[in-house]
Amino acid sequence: MQKKLTITIDQEVYAGLHSVIGRRNISQFIESLVRPHVLDKDLETAYEEMAKDEMRETEALEWIEGTIGEICDETRRSMVGKLRSGQRGRDPKTKTGIDNK
């Protein structure tokens, strides 16, 4: 059974919810955020429920893949190795050496 709840939030937060989440999805979004904090459930069950939320999982996967790209940045990795070994760096745009003066 559902209950109606009236809350007061900042106008900018409401505008963000409306534009990002969508007018008809705000209640469901807020409930999904609040539920794990107010209901007495074990952690595994809560994670199983979150995993069923395909939109949330898609967003999480996109975030993870974006983070992996930052970690595996070849330019940074090769530059750190060269700096440690005392070699000259390379300009990633021109692929030419740069004197470390």
Secondary structure as the mmCIF struct_conf table of DSSP 4:
data_model
#
loop_
_struct_conf.conf_type_id
_struct_conf.id
_struct_conf.beg_label_comp_id
_struct_conf.beg_label_asym_id
_struct_conf.beg_label_seq_id
_struct_conf.end_label_comp_id
_struct_conf.end_label_asym_id
_struct_conf.end_label_seq_id
HELX_RH_AL_P HELX_RH_AL_P1 GLN A 11 GLY A 16
HELX_RH_PI_P HELX_RH_PI_P1 LEU A 17 ILE A 21
HELX_RH_3T_P HELX_RH_3T_P1 ARG A 23 ASN A 25
HELX_RH_AL_P HELX_RH_AL_P2 ILE A 26 VAL A 38
BEND BEND1 LEU A 39 LEU A 39
HELX_RH_AL_P HELX_RH_AL_P3 LEU A 43 LYS A 52
HELX_RH_AL_P HELX_RH_AL_P4 GLU A 54 ILE A 71
TURN_TY1_P TURN_TY1_P1 CYS A 72 CYS A 72
HELX_RH_AL_P HELX_RH_AL_P5 GLU A 74 SER A 85
TURN_TY1_P TURN_TY1_P2 GLY A 86 GLY A 86
HELX_LH_PP_P HELX_LH_PP_P1 GLN A 87 ARG A 88
STRN STRN1 GLY A 89 ASP A 91
TURN_TY1_P TURN_TY1_P3 PRO A 92 LYS A 95
STRN STRN2 THR A 96 ILE A 98
#
